[in-house]
Amino acid sequence: MEDKEWVLVQRSTEKDWWNPSLMEDNNGESSKPLKVTFSGPAKHWTDAIPIGNGRLGAMIWGGVALETLQLNEDTLWTGIPGDYTNPNAPAALLEVRKLVDNGQYAEATTAAEKLSGNQSDVYQLLGDIKLEFDDSHLKYDEKTYKRELDLDTATARVKYSVADIEYTREHFASNPNQVIVTKISGSKPGSVSFTVSLDSKMSHHSYVKGENQIIIEGSCPGNRYAQKLNENDSPQGIQFTAILDLQVSEARGLVRVSEDSKLRVEGSDWAVLLLVSSSSFDGPFTTPIDSKKNPTSDSLSVLKSIGNLSYFDLYAHHLDDYQSLFHRVSLQLSKSSKNVSGNASLTRKEHMPFKSDISLKGSEDDTVSTAERVKAFQTNEDPSLVELLFQYGRYLLISCSRPGTQVANLQGIWNKDLTPPWDGAQHLNINLQMNYWPSLSCNLKECQEPLFEYISSLSISGSKTAKVNYEAKGWVAHQVSDLWAKTSPDAGQALWALWPMGGAWLCTHLWEHYTYTMDKDFLRDEAYPLLEGCTSFLLDWLIEGPGGYLETNPSTSPEHMFIAPDGKPASVSYSSTMDMSIIKEVFSAIVSAAKILGRNEDELVQKVLEALPRLLPTKIARDGSIMEWAQDFQDPEVHHRHVSHLFGLFPGHTITVEKTPDLCKAAGNTLYKRGEDGPGWSTMWKAALWARLHNSEHAYRMVKHLFVLVDPENEGNYEGGLYSNLFTAHPPFQIDANFGFPAAIAEMLVQSTAEDLFLLPALPRDKWANGCVRGLKARGKLTVNICWKEGDLREVGLWSNEQNSLKRLHYRGTTVKANLSPGRVYTFNRTLKCIKKQPLPSAVSC
């Protein structure tokens, strides 16, 4: 771990294959650094800095005399594998269906509670690293304090001075080496002294091994209600181990062991802390007591594997891994110095496309915190802050969802509570899906792999739920799940619990993955079997309804009530618009997939083709909005947070500007009716919906709506908004809107189908008059790069390695056909004329 001279050579990434002329005019100028900055130590958890390697996470508080690193590991949950069936459900289902058929919707809503199941299990935490410094650190110079998260390197840093000594702490979470790393150093030799401990709120014991390791071994509750049960009544839960390894400079520095399992560093030049952790979790179908995994042995093996690596080796591995993902996409936005609609023209050098005119006094001074920038956004509308939040969402997805990890939950991987809000569980009626919205368009397809593993697990549990609860083939999942792939309805009211479309919505991600990647092996081996099972369930779930239509009964629109014709409030009826929209999307996907795989004649596909025209069409209500239910029920809460009935517009594809203009007009009316207020995830869904309508003004209004600084001490007074660390608020914190944001921005800049590419379809020209985005992905395995100036398209760079990729390019009413040969970069000008073709770098492929 000794200091040494070292140089990192940054490798070329995909976006670097295209260099627009505007960048040459810019003389290398760029936007503000991609850093989340703070003016002092964290006072609340949502002031802390999140780091993660997909599996392990930490929140860095940045305290001076007392520092805390709050830790998470993504497999630490309460519970054991469950039985997600209810043998009494078929009888209850018949009762509910009869009540719905009789128009007794309130009574059906009450009776539907008999279909509910048990609550999900609960996401837990790992523990805390505490660093205690001597009293001299209480007298640090506050003017010298800096705390930041550098998105470019996925590194958290804290700097401050005590007298004439500058102290620096660096923290990163390495995916390739599966370790959280902290380095503490001082500007003078022998200036680093502190005490370190490792503790946990979980049931555990700790001890010191040798002279430089603290080990905690603990367990999760075997039941979410374990605190209310006798210990003997609760099954054994997941076991875990965390090991903190301490290294100091060889030239000077001592480590002493205290009796309370703490380590004391004295007079070192620097110290490096390595945190590794493992659990006994061995998949959702293995009970912890039957697991063959040994968390302590596994953790020690990880430490042994990195024993010969220096701090700089670990950091180099981390950067190479992280930046290979993060550097795929760049975004620069800036304002104009003139009215976009004016006739005056500027030469290219009079206004550069990448300068961020954020009109924030002192903004060039990095002492201005990100929180202050968020506060100022409603006035200055700083485009560089949009860039930062866009890339922050990509950073968080890289940090909490990587191949081999668990799926990102309601808080990603970061959690401070034994009983987190909504259990920290995976919610399948928007939240889990939104977590993965940016994975394809924002060029992070690998980060979606845990979702596919999760869907596969759900299909196993869900086949039992479908067979027992509904006497149906295939598989089903409802609104809430957990680590154990729970597929039964949640406990409680039908309003939220009775929604058997969670698995079907997830299956649309399988088809989307194929349309973006054109990975036929994935389609055949992973996606199609899951789509088959989902489709089999949906065909059995659909029943004959009036007018020759197939209907879903019972049916809800997630978490929303209506007033029945008899004046009673209810949530259960039949054929909600969202049900029909999701089923159409899944049916369309399996028909398209079968055609690609040569399975058109399969009996299942033929049944789907027969069922598709019998699905209830999306209808327009008396007030001109999209009907949320099969009947035009009275809506008691017109500003409800969910916009489920607009699924067909986004993320679905059954409502489009080109093919269904009347429904698009009704969708716009629906959004006006719903209003702009709501949780962060609702705000971002609305932004994406407005973008699909090619309405840049309202898409931007929703983007702007998110930039409100939430006071964590009074968060109940807010709807949506951002905390000082840029976590998004429901409130409280939910990570979904952090992912919805980059997805919505991408949708404003690029939209695609298998045949079409829409360029800048919802660009707010007056707000982001100049800009460039490189590395976005479009359907058809297409990489898209766009630069614009003073609100007008200037250059487009496209490439794909799919043979004979034919695309229709659309920009402001102009449409041209482009035949893209594999292995070439094509550049188009503002009139969509191809002005340059060049080969891709020979050493790389799309």
CORTA-V900647 format. One record per residue. RES is the residue in one letter. OMEGA is omega as a letter, one per 20 degrees, with the letter a starting at -180 (999 if undefined). Layout:
RES_OMEGA ; RES_OMEGA
//
This chain:
M_a ; E_r ; D_r ; K_r ; E_r ; W_a ; V_r ; L_r ; V_a ; Q_a ; R_r ; S_r ; T_a ; E_a ; K_a ; D_a ; W_a ; W_a ; N_a ; P_a ; S_r ; L_r ; M_r ; E_r ; D_a ; N_r ; N_r ; G_r ; E_a ; S_r ; S_r ; K_r ; P_r ; L_a ; K_r ; V_a ; T_a ; F_a ; S_a ; G_r ; P_r ; A_r ; K_r ; H_a ; W_a ; T_r ; D_a ; A_a ; I_r ; P_r ; I_a ; G_r ; N_a ; G_a ; R_r ; L_r ; G_r ; A_r ; M_a ; I_a ; W_r ; G_r ; G_a ; V_r ; A_r ; L_r ; E_r ; T_r ; L_a ; Q_a ; L_r ; N_r ; E_a ; D_r ; T_a ; L_a ; W_r ; T_r ; G_r ; I_r ; P_a ; G_r ; D_a ; Y_r ; T_r ; N_a ; P_r ; N_a ; A_a ; P_r ; A_r ; A_r ; L_r ; L_r ; E_a ; V_a ; R_r ; K_r ; L_r ; V_r ; D_r ; N_r ; G_r ; Q_a ; Y_r ; A_r ; E_r ; A_r ; T_r ; T_a ; A_a ; A_r ; E_r ; K_r ; L_a ; S_a ; G_r ; N_r ; Q_r ; S_r ; D_a ; V_r ; Y_a ; Q_r ; L_a ; L_a ; G_a ; D_r ; I_r ; K_r ; L_a ; E_r ; F_a ; D_a ; D_r ; S_a ; H_r ; L_a ; K_a ; Y_r ; D_a ; E_a ; K_a ; T_a ; Y_r ; K_r ; R_a ; E_r ; L_r ; D_a ; L_a ; D_a ; T_a ; A_a ; T_r ; A_a ; R_r ; V_r ; K_r ; Y_a ; S_r ; V_a ; A_a ; D_r ; I_r ; E_r ; Y_a ; T_r ; R_r ; E_a ; H_r ; F_r ; A_a ; S_r ; N_a ; P_a ; N_r ; Q_a ; V_r ; I_a ; V_r ; T_r ; K_r ; I_a ; S_r ; G_a ; S_r ; K_r ; P_r ; G_a ; S_a ; V_r ; S_r ; F_r ; T_a ; V_r ; S_r ; L_a ; D_r ; S_r ; K_a ; M_r ; S_a ; H_r ; H_a ; S_r ; Y_r ; V_r ; K_a ; G_a ; E_a ; N_r ; Q_r ; I_a ; I_r ; I_r ; E_a ; G_a ; S_r ; C_r ; P_r ; G_a ; N_a ; R_r ; Y_a ; A_a ; Q_a ; K_a ; L_r ; N_a ; E_a ; N_a ; D_a ; S_r ; P_r ; Q_r ; G_a ; I_r ; Q_r ; F_r ; T_r ; A_r ; I_r ; L_a ; D_a ; L_r ; Q_a ; V_a ; S_a ; E_a ; A_r ; R_r ; G_r ; L_r ; V_r ; R_r ; V_r ; S_a ; E_a ; D_r ; S_r ; K_r ; L_a ; R_r ; V_a ; E_r ; G_r ; S_r ; D_a ; W_r ; A_r ; V_r ; L_r ; L_a ; L_r ; V_a ; S_r ; S_r ; S_r ; S_a ; F_a ; D_r ; G_a ; P_a ; F_r ; T_r ; T_a ; P_a ; I_r ; D_a ; S_r ; K_a ; K_r ; N_a ; P_a ; T_r ; S_r ; D_a ; S_r ; L_r ; S_r ; V_r ; L_r ; K_a ; S_a ; I_a ; G_a ; N_a ; L_r ; S_r ; Y_a ; F_r ; D_r ; L_a ; Y_r ; A_r ; H_a ; H_a ; L_a ; D_r ; D_a ; Y_a ; Q_r ; S_r ; L_a ; F_a ; H_r ; R_a ; V_r ; S_r ; L_r ; Q_r ; L_r ; S_a ; K_r ; S_r ; S_r ; K_r ; N_a ; V_a ; S_a ; G_a ; N_a ; A_r ; S_r ; L_r ; T_a ; R_a ; K_r ; E_r ; H_a ; M_a ; P_a ; F_r ; K_a ; S_r ; D_a ; I_r ; S_a ; L_a ; K_a ; G_a ; S_r ; E_r ; D_a ; D_r ; T_r ; V_a ; S_r ; T_r ; A_r ; E_r ; R_r ; V_r ; K_a ; A_a ; F_a ; Q_r ; T_a ; N_r ; E_a ; D_a ; P_a ; S_r ; L_r ; V_r ; E_a ; L_a ; L_r ; F_a ; Q_r ; Y_r ; G_r ; R_r ; Y_a ; L_r ; L_r ; I_a ; S_a ; C_a ; S_a ; R_r ; P_r ; G_r ; T_r ; Q_r ; V_r ; A_a ; N_a ; L_r ; Q_a ; G_r ; I_a ; W_a ; N_a ; K_a ; D_r ; L_r ; T_a ; P_r ; P_r ; W_r ; D_a ; G_a ; A_r ; Q_r ; H_a ; L_a ; N_r ; I_a ; N_r ; L_a ; Q_a ; M_r ; N_a ; Y_r ; W_a ; P_a ; S_a ; L_a ; S_a ; C_r ; N_r ; L_a ; K_r ; E_a ; C_a ; Q_a ; E_r ; P_r ; L_a ; F_r ; E_a ; Y_r ; I_r ; S_r ; S_r ; L_a ; S_r ; I_r ; S_a ; G_r ; S_r ; K_r ; T_a ; A_a ; K_a ; V_a ; N_a ; Y_a ; E_a ; A_r ; K_r ; G_a ; W_a ; V_r ; A_a ; H_a ; Q_a ; V_r ; S_a ; D_a ; L_a ; W_r ; A_r ; K_a ; T_r ; S_r ; P_r ; D_r ; A_r ; G_a ; Q_r ; A_a ; L_r ; W_a ; A_a ; L_a ; W_a ; P_a ; M_a ; G_r ; G_r ; A_r ; W_r ; L_a ; C_r ; T_r ; H_r ; L_r ; W_r ; E_r ; H_r ; Y_a ; T_r ; Y_a ; T_a ; M_a ; D_a ; K_r ; D_r ; F_a ; L_a ; R_a ; D_a ; E_a ; A_a ; Y_r ; P_r ; L_r ; L_r ; E_a ; G_r ; C_a ; T_r ; S_r ; F_a ; L_r ; L_r ; D_a ; W_r ; L_r ; I_a ; E_r ; G_a ; P_r ; G_r ; G_r ; Y_r ; L_a ; E_r ; T_a ; N_j ; P_a ; S_r ; T_r ; S_a ; P_r ; E_a ; H_r ; M_r ; F_r ; I_a ; A_r ; P_r ; D_r ; G_a ; K_r ; P_a ; A_r ; S_a ; V_r ; S_r ; Y_r ; S_r ; S_a ; T_r ; M_r ; D_a ; M_a ; S_r ; I_a ; I_r ; K_a ; E_r ; V_a ; F_r ; S_a ; A_a ; I_r ; V_r ; S_r ; A_r ; A_r ; K_a ; I_a ; L_r ; G_a ; R_a ; N_a ; E_r ; D_a ; E_a ; L_a ; V_r ; Q_r ; K_r ; V_a ; L_r ; E_a ; A_a ; L_a ; P_a ; R_r ; L_a ; L_r ; P_r ; T_a ; K_a ; I_a ; A_a ; R_a ; D_r ; G_r ; S_r ; I_r ; M_a ; E_r ; W_a ; A_r ; Q_a ; D_a ; F_r ; Q_a ; D_a ; P_a ; E_a ; V_r ; H_a ; H_a ; R_a ; H_r ; V_a ; S_a ; H_r ; L_r ; F_a ; G_r ; L_r ; F_j ; P_a ; G_a ; H_a ; T_r ; I_a ; T_r ; V_a ; E_a ; K_a ; T_a ; P_a ; D_r ; L_r ; C_r ; K_r ; A_r ; A_r ; G_r ; N_r ; T_a ; L_r ; Y_a ; K_a ; R_a ; G_a ; E_a ; D_r ; G_r ; P_a ; G_a ; W_r ; S_r ; T_a ; M_r ; W_r ; K_r ; A_r ; A_r ; L_r ; W_r ; A_r ; R_r ; L_a ; H_a ; N_a ; S_a ; E_a ; H_r ; A_r ; Y_r ; R_r ; M_r ; V_a ; K_a ; H_a ; L_a ; F_r ; V_a ; L_a ; V_r ; D_a ; P_r ; E_r ; N_a ; E_r ; G_r ; N_a ; Y_r ; E_a ; G_r ; G_a ; L_r ; Y_a ; S_r ; N_r ; L_r ; F_r ; T_a ; A_r ; H_i ; P_j ; P_a ; F_r ; Q_a ; I_a ; D_a ; A_r ; N_r ; F_r ; G_a ; F_r ; P_r ; A_a ; A_r ; I_r ; A_a ; E_r ; M_a ; L_a ; V_r ; Q_a ; S_r ; T_r ; A_a ; E_a ; D_r ; L_a ; F_a ; L_r ; L_a ; P_a ; A_r ; L_r ; P_a ; R_a ; D_a ; K_r ; W_a ; A_a ; N_r ; G_r ; C_r ; V_a ; R_r ; G_r ; L_r ; K_r ; A_a ; R_a ; G_r ; K_a ; L_r ; T_a ; V_r ; N_a ; I_r ; C_r ; W_a ; K_a ; E_r ; G_a ; D_r ; L_r ; R_a ; E_r ; V_r ; G_a ; L_r ; W_r ; S_r ; N_r ; E_a ; Q_r ; N_r ; S_a ; L_a ; K_r ; R_r ; L_a ; H_r ; Y_r ; R_r ; G_r ; T_r ; T_r ; V_r ; K_r ; A_r ; N_a ; L_r ; S_a ; P_r ; G_r ; R_r ; V_r ; Y_r ; T_a ; F_r ; N_a ; R_r ; T_a ; L_r ; K_r ; C_a ; I_a ; K_r ; K_r ; Q_a ; P_r ; L_r ; P_a ; S_a ; A_a ; V_r ; S_a ; C_999
//
